[in-house]
Amino acid sequence: MFIAVMKIKALVLALLVTAATFNAQARIPVIVLADDSYPPYSYEENGEAAGIYTDILLQAFQQMTGYDIEIHPIPWKRGLKQLELGEGFALYPPYLRKETRPYIDPYSTPILAEKLVVVCREEFLIDDNRANWPEDYKGLTIGRNSGFESFTDHFWSFAQQNKIKIEEARGNQLNLLKLLKKRIPCYVNDKTSIFWGLEKLKKSGEYKPAIHGKVVQGAVLNSEWGYIGYTNRGLDRYPFKKDFIEKLDSIIVQMRNSGTIENIINHYIYTQ
């Protein structure tokens, strides 16, 4: 009797293990590529993907039934090339560039809006909010990152007439330090990158608002949405593509509407 009971228990255990193995095998493995050097949005840290988009998508992927999803950080140009060759399934976070990147189709539902803004030391915005760009910044020096290409032709015409000056530095942190040291009055970059950088400088003791003065936002220059871009090449490798996109888009929309995405962004701006 005892032996019979033990045999039944062993059989039940074996069936449970088999079922668990089958369920694990039934999940479709998917690799999503991520830009490895676009902080704070998407970057590599200790060999792992990190950043705002990564945190958003990790939460979304946890809700994806039927898929076993891994995020692989990769140099941006290499990621685009893999999509072009059909060797990569998906990559984040491209802007919408249908004409110049015909190999990406479709794009996901929009994930978050990256806003290009000008910030200034508080004394330059006390009497005037300087909402009109670039007219309200006449006579000021504007810091920009080396290689920054998002200024319009109207702005460059304004600068060529010496109505506004431009001063370059290599990267967000150096420009913020120049701002704090009163070497430039204003600086243009992505809003989240700026305030993320300021929080890091606060933690390092290099930015003390009571001493250096506050850095405040002025005009919004433009805004672009970031997406996941999917390859339209080598589709025989990705028979699950339509189902994957539909499920993930639905989850992202829910996260946007519930404020989850905004909370993740604020976490980076105020607590990183």
N, C-alpha and C positions, 0 to 999 in steps of 0.2 A: 504493500500500500504506500509506504513512504517513498519507495523508489519510483512508483508510478506518478506520485505528486511531483517529485523532483523533475521527472522527465517532462511533465506538463509545463512546469515553471520555466524549464530550460527552453522548451519550444516557444512559449510566449515571448520570452526574452529575445530569442533569435528572430522572431517575427517583428518585434519592435525595432530591433537593430536594422533589419532589412528595410523596413518602412522608412526609417530615418535616413538610411543611406540613399534610398530611392528619391526621397524628397529633396535631399541635398543635390543629387545628380540632376534632378528635374529643373533646378534653377539655372537660368541661362547666364553664363559668364560674359561680362561686358567690361571693356576698358574705356574710360573717358580720359582724354588728355587735358592737361591744365598748363597754362603759362607758368613757367617756373621763376619769372623775375619781374613781376608787376605788383609790388607791394603798395598798399595793404590788401589789394583785391585778390591777387593770385600769385603765390610764390612758393619756393621750396624751402623747407626748414628741417634740418636734420634728416634729409632724404625723403621727407614726406610732403605732400601738398598741404598748403596752409593758405589763409587769407579769407576775405569776406565771401567771395563766390564759393570757395571750398566749404566753408561752414554752412552756407545756405544749402548747397547741393548734398552735403553729407546728411543733413536732416531730411532732405527730400528723398534721397536714395534709401533711407531706412524705411520709407513707406512704400517702396516699389516692390510689389509682389511678383515673384517668379524670376527675379534677377539677382545675380551676385556681382555687384558693381565695384570695380577698383578705379581709383584716380591715380594717374601717373603724371607727375610734373615733367615738363619737357620744354626745351628752348622754343620760343614762339614760332620762329621761322620753320623749324623742323616739324612742329606740330601742323602748321599749315601745309607743308609739303606732304605729310602723311595723309592728310585729308584729300589733297589733290591727286595722290596716287591710289586712293582707296585703301591704303594700309592702316589708316586710323578711322575709327567710327565717328567720334565726336571730340570737340575741342572747345574749351571756354577760356576767356570771354570775348569773342570778336564783336566789333560793332557791325551794323548792317552795311555790307559792301557787296551787293549782288553783282554789280557790273565788273568789279575788279577781282572778285573771287567766285567765278561761275561754278566752281567745283563744290561750293557749300550750298546745300539745299536739302531740307529747309533749315531755317533758323528756329530755335525754340521760341516760346512765348517770352516777351521781355522779362529779364530778371530784376535788374535795378538800373536806375538812371544815374550816370556819372555826370556831375555838374562841374563845368569849368567856371571858376570864379576869380575875382580879384580880392585880395585881402590887404589891409593896410594897418599900420599902427593907429591906435584909436584917435590920436590928435588930428589925423588927416580926414576923419569922418565925423567929427563932433558937430560941426556946423552945416554939413552937407552930406547927405547919404550917398552922393555920387552914383546915382542909379543909371545914368546914361554912359555907356562905354563906346568909344574912348573919350568922348567930348568932355565929360566931367573930370577927366584926369589930366587935362592940359597942364603942362609945366612940371609934371611929376616924372620921376624915374621909376620904371616898372621892371621888377626882376622877373627873369624867366629861366627855365632849365635849358641847358645847352641842347640844341637840336629840336627844341619845342617848335612844332609846325602848325599849331592850331589857330594862329592869328589870321584874321581876314585881310583881304586886299585893302579894305577901307582903313583898317588899323595901320597897315604898312604905309599907306599914303599919308596918314596922319603923322606917322613917325618920320617919314622922309621930309616933311615940311618942318621938322624940328619942333613940333607942338608937344611931343612927348618923347622921352628918352627910354632906351632899353639897356639893361645890364644883365649879362648872363652869368650863371654859375652852374657847376656840375651837380645837379640833383636837388631834391626837395630840401634836405637838411641844411645844405650850405646856403641856400636862398633864405631859409627861415632864420638862420643865424645872422645873416646880413641884415634882415629885417629887424631882429631884436637888438642888434648893435647899432642901429640907426644909420646904416650905410645905404639903405634904400627905404623909401617910404611905403612901397606897395609891391605885391608879388602876385603873379597869375599861375594857377595850377588847378588840378582837380580838388574839389572841396574836401572830400574825405581824406585824400592824401595829405592835405595841408594840416587839418586838425588832428589827424592821427600822428603826424610828425611833431606837432606842438605838444601832444600828450607825452610822447617819448622824451622830448626835451625837458618837460616838467619833471619827469621821473628821474632824469639824469642831473637835475638841478641847474640846467643851462637856460631854462625859461622860468622866470619868477615874475608873474604879472604885476605884482606890487612894485617891483624894481624896474622891469623892462617896459611896463605898460601893456595894455591889452592889445591883442591882434583881433581885428573884427572884419567881418565880411562886407564887401561893397557890392559891385554889380555882378550879375550872373551873365557870363558871355554866351554860353550855349550849354546844351545838355544832350547826351547820347546814351542810349540804352545798351547794356551788355547782354549777350545771349550765349547759348550753346549753339555752335554751328555743327551741322551733320554733313558728312560726305555724301555726294550723289554718285560716287564711283565705286566699282566693285561690289555692287549691291547683293550679289549672290552670297557674299560673306555675312550679310546682316539681314536675314529674313525676318528678324524680330523688329526691324527699324520702326515701322508704323505703330506697332503696339507700344514700344518703348517711349516714343515721342508723345503719344497721346496720354499715357499714364503720367509721365513726368510733367508735361505742360499743365495738366489738371492740378497736380500737387503744388507746382510753383504758383499758379494763380491763387490757390487757397492760402498759401504762405504770404503772398503779397497783400491779399484782402484782409487777412487776420492781423497784420502788423508784425508778423514774425520776421520778415526780411528787414524792416525798418529797425527792429530791436537789435538784430545782429549788427547792422551798420553802426548804430549808436554805441554798441559795446566796444567797437574798435575806436570810435572817436573819443569816448569819455573814460574808458577803463583800461585800455591796453597799456 
